[in-house]
Amino acid sequence: MSLHVVVGAGHSGTATARLLAESGDRVRILSRRGGGPEHPLIERIAADASDAALLTELAQGAATLFNCASPAYNRLPTETPALAAALLAAAERSGARYVNLSNIYGYGPVVGAMAEDLPLSPTTIKGRVRAQMWQDAITAHEQGRIRFAEVRPGDFIGPGSVSMFNLMVAPSVLAGDPVHIPADLDAAHSWAYPGDVARMLVAVSRDDHAWGRAWHVPPISDGSVREIAVRFADLTGSPVPHLVNMSPLDLHNLAISDPIMAEVPEMQYLYQRPSVLDASLATRTFDLKPTPLDDVLIETAQAMTRSA
């Protein structure tokens, strides 16, 4: 029975911890509030993961250190460096293998599908933060100080996910209201389900050939915002949604009063053009098939209805 440390009790961290425990391994899940799933093999601990000494202590004896944490969107540039440094130090000092859950920000604007071997070329603050986190860890791996791999999903969709779909599309569709979203409504877009992300994290951690590179999570769909919204309406019996590409002025006005939305304009290129992941290598390597889109949309609607 191995011990694993999962940092972050959000939906991906929770799904990862549960998957590991259900396979018979012990899990220590860390978050500021001590949250996480209830399971006999899961130990929930309230801790600040940016404290390198504390994280190192909690990672002692662990086979794998999974990072599923990310600071709040508006604090990501200022708080991520300390978290990244603590994770790297804990992995090196404890000897735990390190799997980092990241995203596609580091690629910058891309023409065509993004493959895992695409060089990082960030054009934004958040992209540069993610790219630096990768560069520091992969350098440590290449120097033999740690064993490291990174998992990169597309835009999240699914119950509780903090994403453009969950925040700006699904609630309006369920309410029968117009959908206002700052996006090219018909551009192809890769979507990721937290449960699939967890399966990918665990698969990478258990494959000796997976280390020293990045892996993409097989998307549940490459559908546009319009296609996903219309399908969501079909499945929930909601009226056919009226979608509107929010104007730059409307987004600016919204950002003035909302600190999270104030961070959205920087990453607008991901929504105003096709943003598609090529995950064929991961699919071949791990034989992972994405959860069906309809299942995810139904689960999302049910969760939103319960919490209403």
N, C-alpha and C positions, 0 to 999 in steps of 0.2 A: 504494500500500500504506500504510494508516494504522497508527498505533501506538495501542494502548489499554493502560491500566493497570488491572489487576484486583487489588483488595485483598481478601485472604482466599483460602486454598487448600482450603476445605471443599468439600462436594459441589456447592453452587451456584456457587462461584467457579471450581472446576475445570471444571465443565460450560460455564460462560461463556467461560473462556479457550480451551477446546478448540473451541467453536463459532466463535469469532472467528478462530482460527488456521486452521480448516478452510475458512473463507471467503476466506483469503488475506491476512489482516491480521496484523501483528506484535503480540505481546502481552507485556507485562511483568507477571508475577503475583507479588505480594508476600505474604509470610507470615513469622511469627517464625522458622520452621524452614526456610524456603526450599523448601517443597513445591510440588506442582502437577503437571500432566500433562507427559509428555515429548512434545515436538513441535519440529521445526526452527524454527518461528516463535515459540515460546514461550520467554521468558527468565525463569527462576525466581530470585527474589532473596529472601534472608533480611533482613527489615527490620521495625522497629517503626513501624507506620503511625500511631501517635499522636505521632510526632516530626514536627511540622509542617514544619520546615526540610528534613528528609530526604525526606519525602513530596513536597514541592514540587519538589525536585531531580529525583526519580524520575519526576515527572509532566510534566516539561518536554518539549514536542514531542508530547505525547499528544493525540489527538482526544477521547478519553473517559476519564473516571475512574469505574470501577465499584466501589462498595463492597459486597462480599459478606461482610465480616467482622463478627463480633460477639463480644465478650468472653464468657468462660464464664458460664453462667447465673447463678451465685452472685456473679459480679463485674460483671455488666452495669450495675447502677446507678452503681458507682464508677468504672468504666473507660470507659464509653461517652462521657461528655462530652469527654474529651481526644481520643478518636478522632474524634468528630464535628467538633470544632474544627479538627483537623488536616486532615481531608478538605475542609472548607469553605475553609480557608486555601489549601490546595494547588490547589483548583479555581480560586479567584479569582486567585492569583498566576501560575498556569501557563496559564490560559485554556482548560483542558480542560473539556468538558461533564461534568456530574456526575450519575450515576444511582445512587440509593441503594436497596439492598434492605432493606426494613423488615419490619413485620408488622402485625397488627391490634390490638395492645395499646392503641394510642392512642385507639381508638374508645370504650373502656369497655364496660360492659354495654349491649347493644342488643336491642330487641324487633323482630323481623323481619330481613330480609336486609340486609346492609351494602353500600351502594353507595359508589363512590369519592368522591362529593361529600358524604358524611356528615360533619358537623363532628366534630372530635376532642373527646372529653370523658372523659379518662382518670380512673380512680378508684384506680389503683395506682401504686406507685413506678416499676415498669418501664414502665407506660403513659405516665407523665409524662415519663420520659427519652426515649422514642420520639417523643412529641408535641413536645418541645422541639427535638429533632434536626430534625424536619420544619419547625417554625416558623422556626428560624434559617436553614435553607437556602432555604425558599420566600420568606422576606423578602429574602434576598440576590438571589434570582432576580427578584423584583418590582422591586428597586432597580437591576436591570441589571448587577449585579456578576458574576453567573454565569448559566449555563443549567442548570437543575436539573429532575429528575423523580424520582419515587419509585415503587417497585414493592412491592406488598403481597400476599403469598401467605397461604393458610390454613395449617393445621397440616401440617408436613412428613411425608411417607411415602415410603419408597424406601430403597435400600441405603445404609447408613452414616448415615442422617439421625438426628440427636439429637432424638427426638420421643417422645411418650407411646406411640404405637403400637409403635415399634421397641424401646423400652426395657421396656414393661410388658405388651404384648399378644403380639406375634409370637413371642418366645422361648418363652413359656408354651404357646402353641398348638402350636408345633413339638414341644415336649416332652410334649404331652398332659396338661399340668397345668392346674389352674383358673387363670383370669385374674382377678387382683385389680387393679382400676384405679379411682382416685377420679374417677368420671364417671357422668353419667346415661347408662346404656348404650343408651338408645333415642332420644337427642336427635340431631337432624340436625347434621352437622359437615362443614365443607369441608376437603378434603385436597389438598395440593399436592405435585407431583413436582419434584425439583431440575432435571431436564432441561427441564421446561416453564418453570420460573422463569428459567433461562438464556435460553431462546428469547424470553421476554417482555422481559428486560433488554436483549437485543440489538435486538429490534424497536423498543423505545422509543428507544434511542440513535440509531437510523437514520431516525426519522420527525421531520421538522421541526415537526410539529404536536403532538408528544407532550410538549413541555416545559411546565413550570409547573403540573403537576398530579400526582396520584397515580393509579396503575393497579393493578387487581386481576388476579392470575393466575387464569385459568380453572381451577377445581378439577377434579381427576380424578374426584371423587365428592363428593356431599353426604350420604353414608351415615352411619348411626350407628356407634358403636364395635362394637355387636353385629353389625350387618350386615357390616362390614368383616372382623371376626374370623371370622365363619362362612364368608365367601367365601374368606378366606385358608386356612382349614382344608380346605374343599372342594378348592381348587387344589393343596394339598400332600398330600392324602390323610391328613390328621391327623384325630383324633377330633373330633366336634362339641364345641366348647369350652364349658365351664361358666364363665360370667362373673359376677363379683361386684363390686358397687359398694363400693369400699373405704370403711370408716367413717371419720369425722373422727378418731377416736381412733387407729385403725390408721395413718392417714396421719401423724398427729402423732408416733407412736412411730417410724415409718420416717424421718421428717424429723430426728429427734434424732441419728441416726447417719450421715446422708447429707446433705452440704451442698447438693447439687443438689436433692434432694427437699425440702429445707427451704424452697426457693424456690417450690415448687408451690402451696401453699395460697393465696398471694396471687392467683394467676391461675385459681383454681378456677371462677370464674363462666363461663369459656370452655368448661368441660366439664360443668357441671351444668345447662346450658340449651342450646337450639339456638344454633349459631354458624355462620352461613351467609353466604358472600360472593356478592354479585351482581357478576359479571364480564362482564355482557352488553356493556358499552361496549367493553371490551378485545377481546372476541370479534369484535365488528363492525368495530372500527378496524383490527385487525391480522390478522384472519382466522386466528387461532390456535386449534387444536383440541387439547384435552388428551390426553395419552397414555392409552390404555385402562387402566382400573383393573386388569384381570387381568394385563396385561403388567407393571405395577409390582409387584404382589404376587408374581408368579412370580420376578421379578428380585430382590426383597427376600429371598425364601426361599432362592434359590440362593446369594446372597451370604452369608447367615447360615450356610448349610450348609458353604460353603467355609472360613469362618473358625472353625467349631466345632472 
